[in-house]
């Protein structure tokens, strides 16, 4: 038996109205989220503040943090460490690991 056309129209109207309200909520949430994102001026101000804090820290420590440290033994390969151990005539160097070579060369 076919449904009453008015009932069908009412159910459809409720469904469409509910869908529209759900979409409005999603749009409202997206707008609220977008308003919490800092603007360009705020980002620039935060970056400037961080740069000033870093400069103070560099001055207090007496060194430039932006400059890379001098290469140390940790940056050398095992082969380079082995050659240095050979130059210094360290015994047992052929069976040593990289960590052992670093330790032997520090002595």
TORVOTI-60401 format. One record per residue: residue in one letter; x, y, z of N, C-alpha, C in turn. Coordinates in steps of 0.001 Angstrom, whole numbers, padded with zeros to 6 digits, always signed. Layout:
REM residues N
AXYZXYZXYZ ...
This chain:
REM residues 107
X+000832-001170+000000+000000+000000+000000+000887+001246+000000 X+000677+002167-000920+001502+003376-001007+001319+004273+000212 X+002433+004980+000544+002387+005896+001688+001670+007181+001306 X+001233+007864+002338+000581+009147+002143+001632+010138+001639 X+001378+010869+000571+002366+011811+000030+002794+012881+001027 X+001895+013307+001894+002250+014335+002876+003231+013790+003907 X+003032+012542+004342+003958+011929+005298+005348+011807+004675 X+005351+011378+003431+006626+011224+002727+007333+012580+002613 X+006584+013616+002267+007143+014960+002142+007681+015450+003485 X+006937+015195+004578+007371+015618+005911+008666+014911+006320 X+008718+013581+006069+009941+012847+006411+011133+013372+005607 X+010893+013625+004340+011971+014135+003484+012407+015527+003952 X+011458+016384+004314+011770+017729+004787+012616+017649+006063 X+012250+016743+007011+013029+016575+008240+014449+016104+007933 X+014539+015169+006999+015856+014643+006632+016736+015744+006027 X+016171+016500+005108+016923+017586+004463+017294+018653+005483 X+016363+019008+006362+016633+020010+007392+017753+019543+008312 X+017709+018265+008704+018768+017711+009552+020121+017745+008861 X+020148+017427+007575+021401+017461+006815+021955+018879+006730 X+021080+019836+006494+021509+021235+006408+022085+021695+007744 X+021426+021344+008840+021927+021730+010172+023288+021093+010451 X+023454+019838+010049+024745+019165+010245+025841+019879+009457 X+025527+020283+008234+026506+021009+007414+026837+022356+008050 X+025832+023038+008584+026070+024324+009240+026975+024154+010454 X+026772+023064+011211+027634+022803+012374+029080+022588+011927 X+029257+021811+010857+030611+021550+010358+031281+022842+009905 X+030535+023684+009220+031081+024966+008769+031433+025831+009970 X+030569+025856+010969+030827+026639+012180+032067+026147+012906 X+032226+024818+012994+033415+024260+013642+034672+024619+012860 X+034604+024559+011537+035756+024895+010705+036135+026366+010866 X+035132+027239+010929+035411+028666+011117+036036+028919+012481 X+035542+028238+013509+036105+028405+014853+037548+027914+014887 X+037802+026810+014222+039162+026264+014179+040091+027225+013430 X+039612+027787+012333+040423+028716+011551+040732+029982+012339 X+039827+030401+013204+040069+031621+013978+041132+031397+015048 X+041385+030132+015427+042407+029840+016432+043809+029777+015830 X+043925+029715+014508+045222+029667+013838+045833+031063+013879 X+047109+031188+014316+047715+032512+014391+047917+033117+013002 X+047794+034437+012946+047977+035145+011695+049449+035367+011389 X+049718+035930+010232+051089+036162+009789+051839+037066+010753 X+051203+038124+011212+051870+039054+012131+052214+038370+013448 X+051297+037539+013930+051561+036822+015184+052717+035844+015020 X+052771+035165+013892+053861+034218+013634+055192+034951+013573 X+055239+036078+012876+056474+036860+012786+056910+037353+014160 X+055960+037765+014979+056289+038226+016329+056862+037089+017164 X+056282+035888+017043+056800+034736+017795+058211+034372+017341 X+058449+034416+016026+059782+034093+015505+060811+035115+015973 X+060443+036386+015988+061361+037425+016456+061680+037230+017932 X+060679+036873+018714+060891+036640+020143+061852+035468+020353 X+061669+034396+019594+062571+033240+019704+063992+033616+019289 X+064121+034422+018240+065448+034823+017775+066163+035661+018833 X+065432+036571+019488+066045+037376+020549+066495+036495+021708 X+065660+035530+022083+066018+034626+023182+067246+033801+022819 X+067324+033361+021585+068479+032568+021149+069745+033416+021133 X+069630+034661+020688+070797+035543+020663+071316+035782+022077 X+070406+035975+023030+070827+036155+024423+071560+034917+024916 X+071034+033756+024576+071646+032502+025009+073044+032348+024401 X+073194+032719+023133+074499+032635+022473+075503+033565+023140 X+075055+034765+023475+075952+035732+024108+076361+035242+025488 X+075401+034719+026262+075704+034227+027606+076671+033053+027572 X+076523+032164+026607+077384+030988+026558+078749+031320+025962 X+078869+032465+025323+080146+032872+024756+080464+032198+023437 X+079499+031589+022819+079751+030964+021527+078523+031137+020646 X+078714+030942+019390+077623+031067+018444+076959+029704+018267 X+075696+029607+018636+074991+028341+018505+074691+028017+017052 X+074636+029017+016215+074298+028767+014825+075459+028170+014047 X+076671+028248+014583+077826+027677+013897+077948+026200+014263 X+078252+025351+013291+078388+023932+013593+079647+023672+014416 X+079633+022661+015266+080816+022354+016055+081935+021816+015174 X+083147+021923+015665+084290+021395+014923+084153+019884+014813 X+084617+019297+013705+084482+017851+013565+085262+017123+014650 X+084636+016166+015270+085273+015399+016328+085440+013958+015905 X+085916+013142+016824+086150+011736+016521+084845+011021+016189 X+083733+011473+016743+082445+010839+016481+081997+010966+015043 X+082545+011924+014319+082158+012129+012933+083073+011396+011965 X+084172+010844+012452+085099+010123+011595+084587+008710+011355 X+084883+008176+010176+084479+006804+009885+085431+005832+010568 X+085059+004558+010579+085917+003549+011195+087249+003465+010460 X+087207+003583+009129+088447+003519+008346+089381+004673+008691 X+088814+005871+008873+089647+007022+009245+090247+006831+010634 X+089442+006303+011550+089954+006022+012894+091035+004949+012843 X+090837+003940+012001+091818+002867+011869+093149+003416+011349 X+093079+004296+010361+094318+004888+009813+095057+005685+010880 X+094318+006432+011695+094949+007196+012775+095561+006250+013805 X+094868+005151+014109+095408+004156+015051+096657+003507+014478 X+096661+003274+013185+097851+002698+012548+099011+003683+012614 X+098709+004955+012391+099754+005984+012449+100359+006056+013845 X+099502+005877+014873+099982+005922+016264+100485+004561+016759 X+100407+003560+015890+100898+002214+016185+100190+001603+017402 X+098862+001656+017398+098064+001072+018480+097889-000416+018197 X+098228-001252+019173+098162-002709+019022+096706-003182+019053 X+096392-004206+018262+095061-004807+018240+094032-004003+017476 X+094464-003031+016711+093537-002131+016024+092699-002834+014961 X+093205-003895+014357+092476-004549+013266+091192-005221+013743 X+091135-005639+014998+089933-006313+015504+089025-005373+016294 X+089380-004094+016380+088598-003139+017171+087396-002623+016389 X+086329-002325+017132+085159-001673+016545+085416-000164+016503 X+084504+000555+015900+084644+002011+015821+084715+002622+017219 X+083833+002169+018120+083818+002705+019486+085129+002406+020207 X+085664+001198+019998+086928+000833+020636+088079+001663+020076 X+088064+001901+018766+089107+002742+018164+089032+004164+018720 X+087824+004710+018850+087668+006056+019419+088225+006101+020834 X+087922+005087+021626+088397+005023+023013+089925+004933+023052 X+090499+004094+022198+091955+003924+022178+092653+005205+021735 X+092055+005931+020812+092681+007164+020319+092544+008306+021316 X+091558+008242+022200+091405+009298+023206+092475+009222+024281 X+093063+008071+024497+094068+007915+025565+095325+008664+025266 
